[in-house]
Amino acid sequence: ATYDRIVMKDAKAGYGPLTELIERFTYHAVSSLTDDPYRQVFWFKAPAALCEIGVLIALWVLLATQRWPVSRILIYAWSPLPIIEFWATGHNDPIAILFILLALLAASYGRWTLAFASLTLAAAAKLWPLMLLPIFVGWRGFRPVRWYQWLVSLPITGLLVWPFWSDVEQQARFMTGFVGGWRNNDS
C-alpha cells in the first residue's frame, strides 16, 4: 500500500548481512501480526529499540567493570542522537553499537575469541567496526599478539554472507558507487 511512496526502489541496501537478516526477520514477524502498513512501519523500529536497551545494559556493565561512575551512562542515554535516531526513527546503528560494546566487554575480561566474535557481528551489521580489528589483534612491534583468536570471524562471516552470496558482485558494484560519491540523506 505504501510502495509507490518509496524513493529509489532500485537502490541496493548499503548495510551488512546481519542488518539485512534482522530486517528480513522483522518483516516476516511484523507482516504476520498486522496488514496495516503504517503499523508495520512502527514495529520495524523494534529491533533498534531492543538493541538500544541492550546497549544501555552493556554500557552499564562496561562502566561498572572498568570502575568508572555508572552515572556516565546518562551522557549517552540522554543524548539527542540515540533518542531521535534510534528510538524515534528506528535507525539500525544500535545493532553495531551493541556488538562493539559486547566486544569491548569480552576484551576487558580477556575473552578474546568472544571479543572477535562480537566484533565480527558488529561488522556484519555495519562495516565501520572493522577499523577496530587492528586494535583488537594487538601488536608487539610488527608481530600480532592475538593472531589466531580472530579466526572465529571466518565461520561467522561465512554463515551471515551465505544467503546473499549470489548477489555479491552486484552488491560490491553498488557499494563502490555508494561510497564513491552517491548522495544520501540530503536535507
C-alpha positions, -999 to 999 in steps of 0.1 A, spaced: 0 0 0 29 24 6 52 10 -21 46 39 -45 59 63 -19 93 46 -16 121 65 -32 150 48 -51 134 14 -53 162 1 -75 189 10 -49 206 -18 -31 210 -18 6 242 -4 20 240 -25 52 258 -56 63 243 -91 62 234 -92 99 213 -60 95 197 -74 64 188 -106 81 173 -88 111 152 -67 87 141 -97 69 131 -115 101 114 -83 113 94 -80 80 81 -116 83 73 -112 120 56 -78 116 36 -87 84 22 -118 102 10 -96 130 -8 -69 110 -17 -60 74 -17 -23 82 14 -8 65 16 21 90 16 -2 120 42 -24 102 64 7 98 60 14 135 70 -21 145 101 -20 122 116 2 150 115 -27 175 149 -42 166 166 -8 170 148 -2 203 157 -37 216 193 -33 207 194 1 222 182 -14 255 210 -39 251 234 -10 245 224 7 277 228 -26 297 262 -34 281 273 2 287 262 0 323 282 -33 328 312 -20 310 313 12 331 310 -9 363 337 -34 353 361 -5 345 352 11 379 340 42 362 310 60 376 279 43 361 262 76 362 282 84 330 256 63 312 234 93 313 257 111 289 247 85 263 212 78 273 201 114 273 219 123 242 196 135 214 212 113 189 201 79 203 167 93 213 159 107 179 178 84 155 174 51 173 142 53 194 121 77 172 133 67 137 144 32 143 178 35 126 199 3 128 231 16 143 223 2 177 230 -33 163 266 -25 156 270 -4 188 256 -33 209 281 -58 195 310 -33 198 302 -28 235 299 -66 239 333 -70 222 349 -44 245 333 -61 275 347 -95 264 381 -79 258 381 -64 292 378 -99 307 405 -112 283 379 -134 264 394 -126 230 376 -153 210 343 -139 222 355 -104 216 364 -112 180 330 -130 175 312 -99 188 333 -76 167 325 -97 137 288 -94 144 292 -56 147 310 -55 113 283 -77 99 258 -50 108 279 -20 96 313 -21 80 330 6 101 336 -16 132 363 -33 111 385 -3 120 388 -18 155 403 -51 142 440 -40 143 435 -27 179 419 -60 189 446 -81 173 472 -61 193 508 -58 182 543 -62 197 564 -44 171 553 -59 139 541 -92 154 504 -97 161 496 -106 197 463 -124 192 468 -138 157 446 -169 160 416 -157 180 403 -136 151 398 -168 131 364 -172 148 354 -144 124 356 -166 93 328 -191 100 305 -163 115 311 -142 84 305 -172 61 272 -180 77 259 -145 76 270 -138 40 257 -172 27 221 -161 20 235 -131 -1 262 -149 -20 245 -150 -54 243 -112 -53 278 -104 -40 292 -90 -73 262 -66 -78 263 -55 -42 301 -48 -44 295 -27 -75 267 -8 -58 288 -2 -27 317 12 -46 294 38 -62 277 44 -28 310 51 -10 324 68 -40 300 97 -42 263 87 -41 245 114 -22 222 102 6 203 118 34 204 152 17 184 178 36 
